[in-house]
Amino acid sequence: MKTITQPLSRAHKFFAFWIFSLLIVFSVGVIAQPPSATITQGRNGTPSNPVSPVNWTGGNVGNQQGHYVECWSVPYRCVMPNMPAGTDVVITFEFDATHSSKQAIDFITTYDNMNDNAVSAPHSIFGHSPELIQPWDGTSILDGSSEVFAPIPEPPYTGFEMSGQPIPIVPEPVTTFNSFDSDKRRISIFSGDGTATFNYFGTGTFDDDPTPVATAFEYLTPADLTLAQASQQFRVYFNTGNGGTIILAWGGHIASTATWGYDPVTLEPNSAVAINGSPYHMRLIDWNLGNLGHQDLSLNADAVYSAPPCDYTIISNPFCVGEGNSATLDQTDPAWTYSWEIVDDPVNPTGALFDNGLTTTSGSPTVYFNATSPGQFTLYSQVTVLYNGEILTSTCGAETTVVVN
């Protein structure tokens, strides 16, 4: 049988060309997707049902999804897939420094600042171990072995003093920021093969030295903390290395009542913890690779707890055998309960006792004690408060020395 092949008509040729063109466009789109960026925040569950590692989520986090304490940092990440190789990137973020005339997010820290090494309030106040924070979870990056750090400079707004702050008044929030160890004052970048690196194209200052130095993290125009609503932007500079998926990770430090005190008239906290709503915001603003659209994360104040401070001052340290001594908590509140304990040196005991003749006492923010032999003992204070239905207890301890007169 003879087969006759007829030539395609003009319409058929056009249709075939159209289908072929669509296949090419589809293939190119699959192979070379444009770069994008998405910010999410860590959700660690409730105090009674914690989630570890944290889940990364957009939108708002309330008290059914998270539990945080003032002075901790909310963990954030920015996941950027399909990044081109060898490209310098400038990306800008923003957080609310004040909200409704209250202090919200003070400054930026490492993403991991809600563990048992967190400044002022260890995670153990909730009675469970700290949740793991793994910024690479749910991405093509398998683990944290590619992590690279860059130091975070001081927040640019300093010298602001709010009425009702604890005495002595010091410049905040820079004083609190500089009290952190260096591993809490850094931002992280992750990539699949570890080739993404920071670019030190910005400037900032460190450790109360006003001389600007090159930084990969840069605060922009300082926020005015006297305003009822003030936002602070910051930029991060990095190079994509071999490209692919890249992650930035950082934390937003939750302003604390211990730092900012109480309004002397209303007695409300100067921090945002008592606000009805979601005062803690982090936003993705823009980058130099195109339009990103609006992205805003928020944290409800009902997910933030205010741990009572337990720092105290000893009248004399060292003090002499046979001479009475005393210690008083630096801050007190009628809603708090107090207890104290003396833990003596088991090898060379000092015989230190409270004025009740015991090594434990409770009920007062001030205690009196004595010792019968030279040496050292540890004085522990414990402050407890019922907050948002949870019992929070803070413990502080310091070594006390007894000498011979």
C-alpha positions as CSV (number, residue, x, y, z in Angstrom):
1,M,0.0,0.0,0.0
2,K,1.3,3.4,-0.9
3,T,1.3,6.1,1.8
4,I,0.7,9.6,0.7
5,T,1.9,12.4,3.0
6,Q,0.1,15.6,2.6
7,P,1.8,18.9,3.4
8,L,0.6,20.8,6.5
9,S,-1.8,23.6,5.9
10,R,-0.9,27.2,7.0
11,A,-3.3,26.8,9.9
12,H,-1.7,23.5,11.0
13,K,1.8,25.0,10.7
14,F,0.7,27.9,12.9
15,F,-0.8,25.6,15.5
16,A,2.3,23.4,15.6
17,F,4.5,26.4,16.0
18,W,2.3,27.7,18.8
19,I,2.4,24.4,20.7
20,F,6.2,24.2,20.2
21,S,6.6,27.8,21.6
22,L,4.5,27.0,24.6
23,L,6.6,23.9,25.4
24,I,9.8,26.0,25.2
25,V,8.3,28.7,27.5
26,F,7.1,26.1,30.0
27,S,10.5,24.3,30.0
28,V,12.4,27.5,30.5
29,G,10.0,28.5,33.3
30,V,10.5,25.2,35.1
31,I,14.3,25.2,34.7
32,A,14.9,28.8,35.6
33,Q,12.4,30.2,38.0
34,P,13.0,33.7,39.2
35,P,14.4,34.3,42.6
36,S,11.9,35.0,45.5
37,A,12.0,35.8,49.2
38,T,9.6,34.8,52.0
39,I,9.8,35.7,55.7
40,T,8.4,33.4,58.4
41,Q,8.6,33.3,62.2
42,G,9.2,30.4,64.7
43,R,6.1,29.0,66.3
44,N,6.9,27.0,69.5
45,G,3.5,25.9,70.7
46,T,2.0,26.5,74.2
47,P,3.8,26.1,77.6
48,S,2.0,22.9,78.2
49,N,2.3,21.6,74.7
50,P,5.6,22.9,73.2
51,V,6.6,22.3,69.6
52,S,10.2,21.4,68.9
53,P,11.8,22.1,66.5
54,V,9.7,25.2,66.0
55,N,7.3,25.4,63.1
56,W,7.9,28.2,60.6
57,T,4.8,30.1,59.8
58,G,3.6,33.4,58.2
59,G,0.9,35.7,59.5
60,N,0.1,36.1,63.2
61,V,1.2,34.0,66.2
62,G,-1.0,34.0,69.3
63,N,-0.9,32.2,72.7
64,Q,-2.2,29.0,71.1
65,Q,0.8,28.8,68.8
66,G,3.7,30.4,70.8
67,H,5.1,31.2,74.2
68,Y,7.8,33.8,74.7
69,V,9.2,35.8,77.5
70,E,10.3,39.5,77.5
71,C,14.0,39.6,76.8
72,W,13.8,36.6,74.5
73,S,14.0,37.0,70.8
74,V,11.3,36.0,68.3
75,P,13.1,33.8,65.7
76,Y,12.7,34.9,62.1
77,R,14.0,33.6,58.8
78,C,13.9,34.7,55.1
79,V,14.0,31.8,52.6
80,M,15.2,32.7,49.1
81,P,15.0,30.0,46.5
82,N,16.2,30.1,42.9
83,M,19.0,32.6,43.7
84,P,21.3,33.4,40.8
85,A,25.0,32.5,41.2
86,G,27.6,35.2,42.0
87,T,25.2,38.0,42.7
88,D,25.5,40.7,45.3
89,V,22.1,41.1,47.1
90,V,20.9,44.0,49.2
91,I,17.7,43.2,51.2
92,T,15.8,45.4,53.6
93,F,13.6,44.5,56.6
94,E,11.6,46.5,59.1
95,F,10.4,46.0,62.7
96,D,8.2,48.1,65.0
97,A,10.4,49.6,67.7
98,T,7.3,51.2,69.4
99,H,3.7,50.4,69.2
100,S,0.9,52.4,70.8
101,S,3.6,54.3,72.8
102,K,5.0,51.1,74.2
103,Q,8.4,49.5,73.5
104,A,8.0,46.5,71.2
105,I,11.0,45.0,69.5
106,D,14.2,46.6,70.8
107,F,16.9,45.4,68.3
108,I,18.0,42.4,66.3
109,T,19.9,39.4,67.8
110,T,20.7,35.9,66.8
111,Y,17.7,33.7,65.9
112,D,18.4,31.4,68.9
113,N,17.8,33.6,72.0
114,M,15.0,31.8,73.8
115,N,17.0,28.9,75.2
116,D,18.6,28.3,78.7
117,N,21.3,30.7,77.8
118,A,18.9,33.5,77.0
119,V,19.7,36.7,78.8
120,S,17.6,37.3,82.0
121,A,15.0,34.5,81.6
122,P,16.0,30.9,80.9
123,H,13.5,28.6,79.2
124,S,13.3,26.5,82.4
125,I,10.8,29.0,83.8
126,F,8.1,27.1,81.8
127,G,9.3,23.8,83.3
128,H,10.5,22.2,80.0
129,S,13.6,22.2,77.8
130,P,14.0,24.9,75.2
131,E,12.7,24.2,71.7
132,L,15.1,23.7,68.9
133,I,15.3,26.4,66.2
134,Q,16.4,25.1,62.8
135,P,16.0,27.8,60.1
136,W,16.7,25.3,57.3
137,D,13.6,23.1,58.2
138,G,11.3,22.4,55.2
139,T,13.8,23.7,52.6
140,S,16.3,22.0,50.3
141,I,19.1,22.8,52.8
142,L,19.5,19.7,54.9
143,D,21.2,21.0,58.0
144,G,23.0,23.9,59.6
145,S,26.5,23.0,58.6
146,S,26.7,25.8,56.0
147,E,26.0,28.5,58.6
148,V,28.0,31.7,58.3
149,F,27.8,34.6,60.8
150,A,28.1,38.3,60.7
151,P,28.1,40.6,63.7
152,I,25.2,42.9,64.4
153,P,26.0,46.5,65.3
154,E,24.5,48.5,68.2
155,P,20.9,49.8,67.7
156,P,21.3,53.4,66.4
157,Y,18.8,55.0,68.8
158,T,20.6,55.5,72.1
159,G,20.3,57.9,75.1
160,F,16.5,57.6,75.2
161,E,15.2,57.8,78.8
162,M,11.6,56.9,79.6
163,S,10.0,58.0,82.8
164,G,9.4,55.1,85.1
165,Q,12.5,53.2,84.1
166,P,14.4,51.4,86.8
167,I,17.0,53.4,88.7
168,P,19.7,54.1,87.7
169,I,18.5,55.2,84.3
170,V,20.9,54.2,81.5
171,P,20.7,54.6,77.7
172,E,18.5,52.0,76.3
173,P,18.2,49.7,74.4
174,V,22.0,49.9,73.6
175,T,22.9,49.1,77.2
176,T,20.9,45.9,77.1
177,F,22.2,45.0,73.6
178,N,25.9,45.4,74.7
179,S,25.3,43.2,77.8
180,F,24.7,40.3,75.4
181,D,27.6,37.9,74.6
182,S,28.9,38.1,71.0
183,D,27.2,34.9,70.0
184,K,23.8,36.6,70.7
185,R,24.8,39.6,68.6
186,R,25.0,38.1,65.1
187,I,23.0,37.2,62.0
188,S,23.2,33.9,60.1
189,I,23.2,32.9,56.5
190,F,22.7,29.3,55.2
191,S,23.2,27.9,51.7
192,G,23.1,24.4,50.2
193,D,26.9,24.2,49.6
194,G,28.1,26.9,52.0
195,T,29.3,29.3,49.3
196,A,26.9,32.2,50.2
197,T,28.8,34.8,52.2
198,F,28.2,38.2,53.7
199,N,29.3,41.4,52.0
200,Y,30.6,44.1,54.4
201,F,29.1,47.0,52.4
202,G,27.3,48.8,55.3
203,T,28.5,50.6,58.4
204,G,27.7,50.4,62.1
205,T,29.2,50.9,65.6
206,F,30.1,48.3,68.3
207,D,30.6,48.2,72.1
208,D,30.0,52.0,72.8
209,D,32.7,53.0,70.3
210,P,31.3,55.8,68.1
211,T,33.7,55.0,65.2
212,P,31.8,53.5,62.3
213,V,33.1,50.2,60.9
214,A,32.2,48.1,57.9
215,T,29.3,45.7,58.5
216,A,27.1,43.2,56.6
217,F,24.2,44.3,58.7
218,E,23.2,48.0,58.7
219,Y,20.5,49.9,60.6
220,L,19.0,52.6,58.5
221,T,17.6,56.0,59.7
222,P,17.2,55.7,63.5
223,A,13.7,55.3,64.8
224,D,12.3,58.0,67.0
225,L,11.4,56.2,70.2
226,T,9.4,59.1,71.5
227,L,6.7,58.5,68.8
228,A,3.7,56.4,69.6
229,Q,4.4,54.3,66.4
230,A,8.0,54.0,65.2
231,S,9.6,51.5,62.9
232,Q,13.2,50.7,62.3
233,Q,14.6,49.4,59.0
234,F,17.8,47.4,58.6
235,R,19.7,46.0,55.6
236,V,21.6,42.9,55.0
237,Y,24.3,42.6,52.3
238,F,25.4,39.2,51.0
239,N,26.7,37.3,47.9
240,T,24.8,34.3,46.6
241,G,27.9,32.2,45.9
242,N,26.8,29.2,43.8
243,G,23.2,30.3,44.1
244,G,20.2,28.1,44.7
245,T,18.3,28.3,48.0
246,I,19.7,30.8,50.6
247,I,18.4,31.5,54.1
248,L,18.9,34.5,56.4
249,A,18.0,34.0,60.1
250,W,17.8,36.5,63.0
251,G,15.8,37.3,66.1
252,G,13.7,40.3,67.2
253,H,14.5,41.1,70.8
254,I,11.3,41.5,72.8
255,A,11.4,44.7,74.9
256,S,11.1,44.0,78.6
257,T,9.5,45.7,81.6
258,A,12.7,45.1,83.5
259,T,14.4,47.4,81.0
260,W,11.7,50.0,80.4
261,G,9.9,50.0,83.8
262,Y,6.4,51.1,84.5
263,D,4.5,54.3,83.8
264,P,4.6,56.3,87.1
265,V,1.0,57.5,86.7
266,T,-0.9,54.5,85.2
267,L,1.5,51.8,86.6
268,E,1.2,50.1,83.2
269,P,4.4,48.5,81.7
270,N,6.3,50.7,79.4
271,S,6.9,47.6,77.3
272,A,4.3,46.3,74.8
273,V,3.5,43.2,76.8
274,A,0.2,44.5,78.2
275,I,-1.1,45.7,74.8
276,N,-4.4,44.2,73.6
277,G,-3.4,43.0,70.1
278,S,-0.3,42.3,68.2
279,P,2.4,44.9,68.7
280,Y,5.4,42.9,67.6
281,H,5.9,43.2,63.8
282,M,8.6,42.2,61.3
283,R,8.4,43.1,57.7
284,L,10.1,42.3,54.4
285,I,10.4,45.6,52.6
286,D,12.4,45.2,49.3
287,W,15.6,44.0,47.7
288,N,17.7,44.7,44.6
289,L,16.4,41.7,42.6
290,G,12.9,43.0,41.8
291,N,9.5,43.5,43.5
292,L,8.7,41.4,46.5
293,G,5.2,42.5,47.5
294,H,4.1,43.3,51.1
295,Q,5.0,40.7,53.8
296,D,4.3,41.4,57.4
297,L,4.6,39.0,60.4
298,S,3.1,39.7,63.8
299,L,3.1,38.3,67.3
300,N,0.2,38.8,69.7
301,A,1.1,40.2,73.2
302,D,-1.0,37.3,74.8
303,A,1.8,35.0,73.7
304,V,4.5,37.0,75.5
305,Y,5.1,36.6,79.3
306,S,6.7,39.0,81.7
307,A,9.2,37.1,83.9
308,P,9.8,38.8,87.2
309,P,13.3,40.1,87.7
310,C,15.3,38.5,90.6
311,D,18.5,40.6,90.7
312,Y,19.4,41.8,94.2
313,T,21.9,44.0,95.9
314,I,24.0,42.9,99.0
315,I,24.8,45.6,101.5
316,S,28.4,44.3,102.1
317,N,30.3,41.8,100.0
318,P,32.6,40.6,101.4
319,F,31.4,41.0,105.0
320,C,33.0,40.0,108.4
321,V,32.3,37.0,110.6
322,G,29.8,37.9,113.2
323,E,28.6,41.0,111.5
324,G,25.0,41.0,110.2
325,N,24.4,41.5,106.5
326,S,21.4,42.0,104.2
327,A,20.2,41.7,100.6
328,T,17.3,43.4,98.9
329,L,15.7,42.7,95.5
330,D,16.3,45.5,93.0
331,Q,12.7,45.5,91.9
332,T,9.5,44.5,93.7
333,D,5.8,44.2,93.0
334,P,2.8,43.4,95.2
335,A,1.9,40.6,92.8
336,W,5.2,38.8,93.2
337,T,6.1,36.2,95.9
338,Y,9.7,35.9,97.2
339,S,11.9,33.1,98.6
340,W,15.6,32.9,99.4
341,E,18.1,30.1,100.0
342,I,21.7,30.0,101.3
343,V,23.8,27.2,99.8
344,D,27.0,26.8,101.8
345,D,30.3,25.5,100.7
346,P,30.2,21.7,101.7
347,V,34.0,21.6,102.2
348,N,34.5,24.8,104.1
349,P,31.1,25.9,105.4
350,T,30.6,29.4,106.7
351,G,27.7,28.6,108.9
352,A,25.7,31.2,107.1
353,L,22.0,31.4,108.2
354,F,19.1,33.8,107.8
355,D,17.8,35.6,110.9
356,N,15.2,32.8,111.3
357,G,18.1,30.4,112.0
358,L,17.5,28.5,108.8
359,T,19.1,28.4,105.3
360,T,15.7,29.2,103.7
361,T,13.2,32.0,104.1
362,S,10.3,33.5,102.2
363,G,7.8,36.3,102.0
364,S,10.0,39.4,101.9
365,P,12.1,41.1,99.2
366,T,14.7,41.8,101.9
367,V,16.6,39.2,103.9
368,Y,19.1,39.4,106.9
369,F,21.8,36.8,107.4
370,N,25.0,36.2,109.4
371,A,28.0,33.7,109.3
372,T,30.2,32.1,111.9
373,S,33.3,31.2,109.8
374,P,35.2,32.7,106.8
375,G,34.6,31.3,103.4
376,Q,32.1,31.5,100.6
377,F,28.4,30.7,100.1
378,T,25.9,31.3,97.4
379,L,22.8,33.4,98.1
380,Y,19.8,32.6,95.8
381,S,16.7,34.7,95.3
382,Q,13.6,33.3,93.7
383,V,10.7,35.5,92.5
384,T,7.4,34.0,91.4
385,V,4.4,35.5,89.6
386,L,1.1,34.1,88.1
387,Y,1.1,35.5,84.5
388,N,-1.4,34.7,81.8
389,G,-2.4,31.6,83.7
390,E,1.2,30.3,84.0
391,I,3.4,30.3,87.1
392,L,6.7,31.9,86.2
393,T,9.7,31.7,88.5
394,S,13.0,33.5,88.1
395,T,16.1,32.5,90.1
396,C,19.2,34.5,90.6
397,G,22.3,33.6,92.6
398,A,25.6,35.2,93.6
399,E,28.7,34.2,95.5
400,T,29.0,35.9,98.9
401,T,32.4,36.0,100.7
402,V,32.9,36.0,104.5
403,V,36.2,37.2,106.0
404,V,37.7,37.5,109.5
405,N,37.5,40.9,111.0
